[in-house]
Amino acid sequence: MGHDIKVGLLFNILACIVSHSGYPIIVVASYFLAPFPNILCRNRDSFSSEKGTFEDIGLFLTGLFITSGFAIPMILAHSDIISGKALAFSMAGGVTVYATIITFLWFFNRHNDDDNNW
């Protein structure tokens, strides 16, 4: 999983090289900030099955960071600040990093209810 994040960051560095500017590297901040609201705001009470407002805010902020990770390169390409190739590299990096983060969170947050049926 660690190699996938390295490949995603490499795609963003290649986007900076292709565009001859450092603007595509801005989205790296959203890669690292995206999982934190979801981790910090999830329901800690194992007895309650209801989602609270605090958890909804965490999910909203996580979605905001993920959306901005894709929207910022699109806006930069639309404004002709970066090229289409840089946009493609930046999108490939975003898909790679976010897929790795989602897989990591899914793997470590799943419940082992099936293993208790011995």
N, C-alpha and C positions, 0 to 999 in steps of 0.2 A: 504494500500500500504506500509505503514511503517513496518508492520509485515513481509512482503515478503522480504524486505531488511535484516531484522534481521535474518530470516531463512537462507538466502543466506550467510550471514556472519557466521552463526553458522555452516553451511556446510564447510566453509573454515577453521574454527577453528577445526572442527572434522578431516579435512584432515591433519592439523598439528599434532593433537594428534595421529592419525593412523600412520603417517610417522615418528613420533618421531623427527621431525625437524620443523623449522619455515619457510622453503622455500615456502610452498603453500600459505602463507599469503601475498606473494609479489603481487599476482594478485589483491588484494584489492585496491592497488593504481590505477590500471587501471579502476576499477569500478567507482571511484570517478572522475577520469580525463576524462572518455569517453564522457560525455555529454557536457563538457565545450567548446570544439572547435565548435561544432554544434550550441550551444547557442550564442557564441560570434561572429561567422562568418556568421550567416544567413542574408538574405537580409532585411535591415531595411526600404527600400524605398517601400512604398505600391503602388506607381504609376507605377513601373517598373515590368514587368513580366519575365524579363530575369535574369538568374542566372549569377552571376559574378564569377570571378576567386577567389575572397576572400571566397565566399561561398563554392566553390569546394574544396579549401584547408581545410576548416573546416570539410567538409564531409569526406575528405581523412584522416585527423587526427583522427576523431571519429572512422572510420573504422579500423585504425591502432591500437587504444587502445582496441577496442572490439576484434580484432583478437589476439592481444597479451594476452588478458585475457584468451583465450582458448589455445593459443600456448605455453605459459610458462609452464603450468602443463604438457602438452604433452611432451615437451622437458625434463622436470625433470623426468617424468616417463620413457621415453626412455633411459635416462642416468642412470637409477636405483638409482636416488637420493630419489625419493618417490615411494611408492608402487602403485599397481593398484587400491587398495581401496581408497587411498588418491587421486588418479587421479579422480576416480568416484565422491568422495565427492566434489572435487574442481570444476569439470564440473557441477555438480548439483547446486553448489553455483553460478557459473557463469551464468547458464541459468536462475536461479531464479532472480538474481540481474538485469541482463540485460533486462529480460522480464518486470520487474517492472519499470525500467528506461524508456523503450520504451513506456510502457503503460502510465506512468506519463506524458511524453513529448507529446504523442499523445492527451491525454485528455485535456491538457491545451493549446495546440497549434492549435486545430481544429477551423475551422471557422463556425460560426453559421449562415450560409447563408439560411438554411432551416427554421429557426425561423422567418425570415423577410418576409415570404410569407403569412402573415395573411391577 
